[in-house]
Amino acid sequence: MTPPALVWFRQDLRLADNPALAAAAAGGRPVLALFVLDDEAPGRWRLGGAARWWLHHSLDALGRAIAARGGRLVLRRGAAAAVLDELVATSGATAVFWNRRYEPWAVAQDRAIKAALAARGVAVRSFKASLVREPWEVAAAEGLRVFSPFHRRWLELGPPDPPLPVPDPLRLVGDVPSESLASWDLPPTQPDWAAGLRETWRPGEAGAWERAERFLAVAAGRYGSARHRPDRDGVSRLSPHLRFGEISARALVHRAGLHSSFARQLAWREFAAQLLFYQPDLPEHELQPALRGFPWRDDAAGLRAWQRGRTGWPMVDAGMRELRRTGWMHNRARMITASLLTKHLLLDWRAGQDWFWDNLVDADLASNAMSWQWVAGTGTDTRGFARIFNPVKQGAEQDPQGAYVRRWMPELAGVPDAWLHRPHEAPPELLDAAARGYPRPIVDLAAGRARALTVYAAHVGGIGAEE
């Protein structure tokens, strides 16, 4: 009997354009499909609540797709090295295949497991699958900290290879014992949260392509201008599907075009990946050494109001309520909410990063850390601390008719457009009871902005500011 090849699924929960799966299936040998829930390896960066909900349903979808082809997705919980060691021994697998990851803990784990398996005489092969360009293909050992040169190099490498089809034939092993997905208790216990996630998303490869086809057919052509407007359906909403590898960035670039506005945003995602690869402490420490030790304020009440969408600034609160209900937030709203936290409230960006990590279905360590540092002015933004988003001005520009705010803030539905983004300034006779119950702002925008710039100037020197 031909020994099986073991494919270790991780952030690549798909059958199409899966290089590790394609290589393992080459020649028609049997494939043992494995997923390991290893909560210890990532340490504090184990998946948050929303992402664990997504993982449950994504694994369910992948398991059903494999079962439809006569196989089984083997689920095991525990240390990945021990699980692989045991399965290699019991199945007789002579080769292990996986697709590469780029988080610091994952790189270290993969290196150790590869060495241990090789010492046992097991062949190990790893592949590029989650990125179009791996960090070292674009940047040298020190990495690139500015997006423009990164993107130029990313483009210079030319169009990616065409995506791979589902292997045919695909012989899948179906008789290896597996743990029950339900026994892992991945979905959150709060029924209201789970309901919002279920209403919003369809995890899995089929759901990813359904959303991608709809976006590419309708919205991709106007993506460059529409992506800033949270009141419009102008973005792909593919980020959680990409995060869990239900669809490949290569396939999307192949469809959208290398020089498209959408491909540029995929390159931004890969810029974050290379930044984390070369700066492994990115989620923990300010990228700019001069800002380490910055005197962030301690304001538990302000943080709680921000988390619950009760800051008194509707564009911020709408974003935070969208996050809590759906596990996702429009990118423009992410910038506005993060700016209020780190600039007007002067609270530590890591507190926001941690809240997003637990609440986002697309929580990605590289993108989350880089984006929070970008908005906080501690990372790669060349204008740094000078960029301060005004939620009233942003609301007037990006949600002029108030569709976004009214969707997530029903208590403000009757407030006239002129006052919607600053309801505390509206004449009382224009507000109904619900709107009058909306909290007054927890921070004055002008005073908060001035305080932030004063503290920054005292820490590193004077600077101008923009809104």
URSUL-V240500 format. One record per helix or strand of 2 or more residues. SS is the DSSP state (hx for helix, st for strand). FROM is the first residue (numbers start at 1). LEN is the number of residues. Records with the same first field share a line. If there is no record, write none. Layout:
SS: FROM-LEN, FROM-LEN
This chain:
st: 5-5, 31-7, 73-5, 95-5, 123-5
hx: 19-10, 43-3, 49-19, 80-12, 104-16, 135-4, 147-10, 181-4, 191-10, 205-22, 239-5, 249-8, 261-18, 289-3, 300-8, 314-13, 331-14, 349-11, 365-12, 384-3, 391-8, 403-6, 410-3, 417-4, 423-3, 428-3, 433-4, 445-16
